[in-house]
Amino acid sequence: MRFTPLTGTHLRAQNHRLASTDTIVNMATPSLAKSASFPALDPRTATKLAHALAESADTTVFVNGTTLQLPPTAHDALIEVLHRMARGDEVSISTVEELLNTSQAAQMAGISPSYLRKLTDGGIIPVEYRGTHRRIRPAAIEAWLATREQPAATGTGTQ
């Protein structure tokens, strides 16, 4: 079972009958950051939902008494999830966070790749490994850059 993620959202379906999972990611080095799983629907509810979805051309939701029509991307994602649940699949939804390779991270930090490797080896910048390849979160580079800026801001020379 395969399908493509929608607008930065990564969907994974698990079919209980086949007990198989398959995931497709459209970025070179993603990292699943946050995830939520939802169980399959009971057969009676699944049948009702399948019939309702067969007739649906748009999706309107009610949030705190307000009626909202979903934009096409959100509609497509929601319909995909509901179709899978109606088929009896358990569905997981995860956000995908991009990881940088050492060249990308060094460029973002404004340093050389070899200096970045020294920083990761020393544990100063957190690193994840994909096999032997280092991957760095953009937030880790931003945090390191922020620590470099702090001493300059606090060095006012007060006695």
N, C-alpha and C positions, 0 to 999 in steps of 0.2 A: 504494500500500500504506500503510494508516494503522492505528495503534493507540495506545491511551492509555498514558501512563507509569504504572507501578505503584509506590506508596508511596515517592515521592521518587526513584525510579530512572527514568531516561529511556532507553528502548530505541529503537534505530534499526536498521531492516533494509534491506539493499540486495539487490535481486534482480539477479543477474548477467545473466539473460536479457533483462530490460527495462532494465537500467542506470539505474534510477530510485531516488531516495531521497525519503522524505517523513517529516517529523517533526512531532509534535504535542506541545506543552508546555502544562501546565495552570496555569502561573503567569504573571503579567503581564510580569515582566522577569527571566527566568532567565538564567543564564550557565553554560555547560557547563564544569565545573571539572576533572573527571578522566574519562578515557575509556579503554576497552579494546575492541579489535576481535578477532573470532574468525572464521576463514574458514569457508566452507561445508563440509559433510561430503562425503566421497566417496560416490558413488551407492549402493554396497553397504551401507556403514554407515548411510547415511540411510534406506534401506529397512528395515533391522533396527530402527532407532530408531523409525521411524514405526509399525511393527507393535507394538512394546513400549508406546509412548505411547497407542495406541488402547485398550490393555487397562488402563491405569493410572488408579486412582482416588485414590491418595495417593503421596507420595514419601518414601522413607526413604533416608538417605545414611549412609555410613560415613566417619567422620572420626577418624583416628588410632586405629582399632580400636573406636571408640564408635559405636553405632547411634543415629541421631537421626531422628525424624520431623519433617519440615518443617512449620512453621505454614502455614495456608492462603495467606497473602500470598506467602511465599517459594515455596511449591509452585506457585502460579499464575504467578509470574515465571519460575521455572525451566522449567515446562512450555511457556510461551510461547516462550522462547528455543530450547528443544529442538525444538519443532514447526517453527520457522522454519529452523533448521539442517537438519532432516530434509527440508524442501522445497528445500534447496539454496541458501538465502539466507545471505549473510554477515551477522553480527550484531555491533553495537556496543552497549556498555552504558556509560552515563555517569551520574555524579551531577549533580544540578542544584543550583546555589547561587543563592539569591535575591539580586537586586540591589535597592538602594533608590533611589527618586527623591530629589530634593533636599529635599522636604518631610519625607519619612520619615527621611532621614539626619539632618536638622537636629533633628527631634524626638528621635531617639535620642541625639544629642550634647547636647541641651539648649541649642541655640543657634538663632539666626534663620536662615531659608533664605538671606538675602542675605549673612550672614557666612560661611555654609558655601560659597556660590559663590565668595567671595573666597579662602577657603582652598583650594578646588580650583583656581581660576585661578592661585594662587601656587605650586601643586605641593605644598602641605603635606599635603593629603589626596588620595590617588590617585583618579582618576575615569575612567570609561569612558563612551564616547558611543554612543548608539543613535540614529543620525541626528544631530539637534541636541540631543537630550535627554541630560542627565547621569545616569549611574547609578553608585552608590557601593556597594562591598561593606561589609556590616556589620563585617567584620574590620578594615577600614580606619578606621572610626569608633572601634572599640574600641582600636586601636593609637594613634590620635591622643589619645583620652581618657587612655590610660595615660601618654603623654608629658607631658600637662598635670599629672598627679598626682605625677610624679617629683620636680620641683623642690621641692614642698611637703614631701615626705618626706625629702629630703636637706638641706634648709635648717635644720640643727640649731644653727647659730651657734657652731661650734667654732673655736678660734683656734690 
